[in-house]
Amino acid sequence: MSDASTNTNSNYITCKRWQLAVWPMHTTASAFLTIVLGFANYIATGEFGIGMVAAGIIATASRIFDGVIDPFVAMVTDRVNPKMGAVKFLTLIGRGFSIVSIFGLFFLAYNWPFKFFWYIFFNLLAVVGGTVGAIATHTGNAVLTTNPKQRPMIFRWQMVYTSFIGTLVNIIFTQIIVPACGGITTQAVQINALVMIGLLILFEICAMIAIAPSDKPENYIGRDAGDNVKPKDMLDLIIHNRPLQMRVVAGVTDKIAQQVIQISSVTVLLYGIVIGDYGFSGTVGAYSLIPNLVFLFWGTHLMKKSGGKKAVVQWSWACIIMSMVWLAMMVVIDPTKYGHMSASNWILPLLYIIVQIVLKACNNMNSAATQALSPDIVDYELYRSGRFMPSAIGTIYSFVDETVSSVSNTIVAFCLVAIGYTDVQPQPTDPSSPAVFWMAMFLMIGLPVLGWVCNLIAMKFYILDTDMMEKIQAHNSKLRAEHKVKYEHDHEAQAAK
């Protein structure tokens, strides 16, 4: 039985349960790209011969470029309405660019003349591919369903896939690929890249099958009539859409912190050097997997009742509290006692794993709640201005997101330089020191806490609560009905000619 059968409100667009479960594979495919590109600095300082700070600056410049091109890409893609479906079309284009860029960076270009130029070129190509893929995400999330009981399920499954695959990939890389290759070598990151590309292709095929019933030309209001998005429309959106403004504040501050802790050198800093057991990061992920999945199903069930705004506040507080517990443990107890789990040393590692399980679960729920705000904002804009602008709304967010959060790689680069890593990346065999410890604590705990505090402030000014969304969907239902009648009439007239 579909979720549609559990909600008879005709104001909502509903879809089947299997679509809710399979479409989020598209977003997981984006996570595969993030994992691969997280090792770009290792290729840069190794095969390309680019210095640590220079590589960090290039990464930052690439993200700024990403933010700058986002609105322009949106004005084009919000006019795209091919017969095959806008989401499927954008997915094929975006992922094609991304795959070409990965092969260029990790397998080909460091053997070519002018390799510094090619390093920059393929970084920018990866940016373009990621932008188009993200637009497909925003559009698909908006057209798949408008049912408030279904929308959290999109992000439930998104986090399920990301958690499961992320944990599995981390275990394979840290405990199989890295030992087999003798460290984080070029061969290791190349094998990792091939695995990620294979998973990306598989997941995207499944996602396009799931979105196909909703990804139809008649579902894109205004595109056939030539009511295209113009620069003045985007300016109006930025100035007058308060929920979008607050979503940007909440999302960007979280994104900076989350990107920092996902950078491979930061993981090495904490687990390889401070704790002294790089493989323990994979162990933590393995033990966290099942509890996190259970927690996600429970938490997203609560989200269906509370709404996105309340959920962001609740889970941000939970993340802050658990982060303070983690910091206290790291300060009071010798960090090296948390790694190397054995028969004689299992209590402290187990305690550490439990804290990480709870913190990761709370962070996953906070991420799901924050992302679930975006489709509601698309509906609010349709209600406010009569314009259906999923690409524009998604990319305006991305413009600020990529521009501001672009500092994540530079933050890490300068932080590493500050503790002595001027020309090389941290390695698990490096010695620990107070400077390394506190830098790891700042990057892994301090920055995320600042992001969650900003969430709490932003939600004070976010107006899309449960009551407001019911009013919006009732209004938008009438617009969709009118558009469907007009679309069918126009196409019948064309067929008659």
Residue pairs with C-beta under 8 A, 6 or more apart in sequence:
1 17
2 14
2 15
2 16
2 17
3 14
3 15
3 16
3 17
3 20
3 147
3 149
3 150
3 153
4 14
4 15
4 16
4 147
6 149
7 14
7 147
7 149
7 150
9 147
9 473
10 477
11 146
11 470
11 473
11 474
11 476
11 477
12 145
12 146
12 147
12 148
12 150
12 473
12 477
13 143
13 144
13 145
13 146
13 147
13 214
13 480
14 145
14 147
14 150
15 144
15 145
15 150
15 213
15 214
16 213
17 153
18 210
19 144
19 210
19 211
19 213
19 214
20 144
20 145
20 150
20 153
20 154
20 157
21 153
21 157
21 210
22 157
22 206
22 207
22 209
22 210
23 140
23 144
23 154
23 157
23 207
23 210
23 211
24 154
24 155
24 157
24 158
24 160
24 161
24 207
25 161
25 203
25 204
25 206
25 207
25 210
26 91
26 133
26 136
26 137
26 140
26 203
26 204
26 207
26 208
26 211
27 137
27 158
27 161
27 162
28 158
28 161
28 162
28 165
28 203
29 95
29 133
29 199
29 200
29 203
29 204
29 207
30 130
30 133
30 134
30 137
31 162
31 165
31 166
32 165
32 196
32 197
32 199
32 200
32 203
33 98
33 102
33 126
33 129
33 130
33 133
33 196
33 200
34 262
35 166
35 169
35 192
35 196
36 102
36 106
36 192
36 193
36 196
36 197
37 102
37 105
37 126
38 262
38 263
38 264
39 106
39 184
39 189
39 192
39 193
39 264
40 55
40 59
40 105
40 123
41 52
41 55
41 56
41 59
41 263
41 264
41 265
41 409
41 425
42 184
42 186
42 189
42 264
42 425
43 105
43 106
43 110
43 186
43 189
44 50
44 54
44 55
44 58
44 119
45 51
45 52
45 55
45 423
45 424
45 425
46 186
47 110
47 186
48 109
48 110
48 115
48 116
48 119
49 115
50 58
50 116
50 119
51 423
52 413
52 416
52 417
52 421
52 422
52 423
52 424
52 425
53 413
53 414
53 417
53 422
55 413
56 409
56 410
56 412
56 413
56 414
57 410
57 413
58 119
58 120
58 123
59 123
59 406
59 409
59 410
60 406
60 407
60 409
60 410
61 406
62 120
62 123
62 124
62 126
62 127
62 406
63 127
63 402
63 403
63 405
63 406
63 408
63 409
64 402
64 403
64 406
65 124
65 127
66 127
66 130
66 131
66 398
66 402
66 406
67 398
67 399
67 400
67 401
67 402
67 403
67 404
67 406
68 399
68 403
69 127
69 128
69 131
70 131
70 395
70 396
70 398
70 399
70 402
71 234
71 392
71 395
71 396
71 399
73 128
73 131
73 132
73 135
73 391
73 395
74 135
74 229
74 234
74 391
74 392
74 394
74 395
74 396
75 228
75 229
75 230
75 231
75 234
75 392
77 86
77 90
77 132
77 135
77 139
77 391
78 223
78 228
78 229
78 389
78 390
78 391
78 392
79 223
79 228
79 229
80 86
80 89
80 90
80 223
81 217
81 220
81 223
81 224
82 89
82 217
83 217
85 211
85 212
85 215
85 216
85 217
86 136
86 139
86 215
86 217
86 220
87 136
87 139
87 140
87 143
87 208
87 211
87 215
88 208
88 211
88 212
88 215
90 132
90 133
90 135
90 136
90 139
91 133
91 136
91 204
91 207
91 208
93 132
94 128
94 129
94 130
94 131
94 132
94 133
94 134
94 135
94 136
95 129
95 133
95 200
95 201
95 204
96 129
97 125
97 126
97 128
97 129
97 132
98 126
98 129
98 130
98 133
98 200
99 129
99 197
99 200
100 122
100 125
100 129
101 122
101 123
101 125
101 126
101 129
102 126
102 193
102 196
102 197
104 118
104 121
104 122
104 125
105 119
105 122
105 123
105 126
106 189
106 190
106 193
107 190
107 193
109 115
109 118
109 119
109 121
109 122
110 118
110 119
112 118
131 395
131 398
134 394
134 395
134 398
135 390
135 391
135 394
135 395
137 394
138 374
138 378
138 390
138 391
138 393
138 394
138 395
139 390
139 391
139 394
140 207
140 211
140 214
140 215
141 151
141 154
141 374
141 375
141 390
142 374
142 375
142 378
142 379
142 388
142 390
143 211
143 214
143 215
143 219
143 220
143 390
144 154
144 211
144 214
145 151
145 154
145 214
146 375
146 379
146 473
146 476
148 304
148 307
148 466
148 469
148 470
148 473
149 304
151 372
151 375
151 376
152 300
152 303
152 304
152 308
152 368
152 372
153 300
153 304
154 372
154 375
155 300
155 367
155 368
155 369
155 371
155 372
156 296
156 297
156 300
156 368
158 368
158 371
159 296
159 364
159 365
159 367
159 368
160 293
160 296
161 203
162 364
163 288
163 289
163 292
163 293
163 296
163 360
163 364
164 289
164 293
165 199
166 285
167 285
167 286
167 288
167 289
169 192
169 195
169 196
170 281
170 282
170 285
171 282
171 285
171 286
172 195
173 188
173 192
173 282
174 278
174 279
174 281
174 282
175 279
175 282
177 188
177 191
177 192
178 184
178 188
178 278
180 188
181 187
181 188
181 191
183 427
183 428
184 264
184 268
184 425
184 427
217 223
217 224
217 487
218 483
218 484
218 487
218 488
220 388
221 382
221 388
221 479
221 480
221 483
222 228
222 387
222 388
222 483
224 487
224 490
225 486
227 387
229 387
229 389
229 391
229 392
233 385
233 387
233 389
233 392
234 392
234 396
236 385
237 244
237 381
237 385
237 389
237 392
237 393
237 396
238 244
238 245
238 396
240 384
241 377
241 380
241 381
241 384
241 393
242 461
242 462
242 463
243 373
243 376
243 377
243 380
243 462
243 463
243 464
244 377
244 381
244 393
244 396
244 397
245 461
246 458
246 459
246 461
246 462
247 370
247 373
247 374
247 377
247 397
247 458
247 462
248 396
248 397
248 400
248 401
249 454
249 457
249 458
250 312
250 370
250 373
250 454
250 455
250 458
250 459
251 370
251 371
251 397
251 401
252 400
252 401
252 404
252 405
253 450
253 451
253 454
253 455
254 366
254 367
254 370
254 448
254 451
254 452
254 454
254 455
255 401
255 405
255 408
255 451
256 404
256 405
256 407
256 408
256 411
256 447
256 451
257 447
257 448
257 450
257 451
258 367
258 448
258 451
259 405
259 408
259 409
260 266
260 408
260 411
260 412
260 443
260 447
261 267
261 443
261 444
261 447
261 448
263 408
263 409
263 412
265 412
265 416
265 421
265 425
265 426
266 412
266 440
266 443
266 444
267 278
267 281
268 278
268 425
268 426
268 427
268 428
269 416
269 426
269 436
269 439
269 440
269 443
270 281
270 440
270 444
271 277
271 278
271 279
271 280
271 281
271 339
271 428
272 278
272 426
272 427
272 428
272 429
272 430
273 426
273 428
273 430
273 431
273 432
273 436
273 440
274 330
274 335
274 432
274 436
274 437
274 440
275 335
275 336
275 338
275 339
276 335
276 336
276 339
276 340
276 432
277 339
277 340
278 428
280 338
280 339
280 340
280 341
280 349
283 341
283 349
283 353
284 352
284 353
284 356
287 353
287 357
288 353
288 356
288 357
288 360
288 361
291 357
291 361
292 357
292 360
292 361
292 364
295 361
295 364
295 365
296 361
296 364
296 365
296 368
299 311
299 315
299 361
299 364
299 365
299 368
300 365
300 368
302 311
303 311
303 365
303 368
303 369
303 372
306 314
306 466
307 464
307 465
307 466
307 469
308 369
308 370
308 372
308 373
308 376
308 464
309 373
309 459
309 462
309 464
309 465
310 465
311 365
311 368
311 369
311 372
312 366
312 369
312 370
312 373
312 455
312 459
313 455
313 456
313 459
315 362
315 363
315 365
315 366
315 369
316 366
316 452
316 453
316 455
316 456
316 459
317 452
317 456
318 362
318 365
318 366
319 359
319 362
319 363
319 366
319 448
319 449
319 452
320 449
320 452
320 453
322 355
322 358
322 359
322 362
323 359
323 445
323 448
323 449
323 452
324 449
325 355
326 355
326 356
326 359
326 445
327 441
327 445
329 351
329 352
329 355
330 437
330 441
333 348
335 432
335 437
336 432
337 345
337 348
337 349
338 348
338 349
338 352
339 349
340 349
341 349
341 350
363 448
366 452
366 455
370 455
373 462
373 464
374 393
374 394
374 397
376 464
376 469
376 472
377 393
377 464
378 388
378 389
378 390
378 393
379 469
379 472
379 473
379 476
380 464
380 472
381 387
381 388
381 389
381 393
382 388
382 389
382 472
382 476
382 479
383 471
383 472
383 475
383 476
386 479
411 443
411 447
412 443
415 439
415 442
415 443
416 425
416 426
416 439
418 435
418 439
419 433
419 435
419 436
419 439
420 435
430 436
464 472
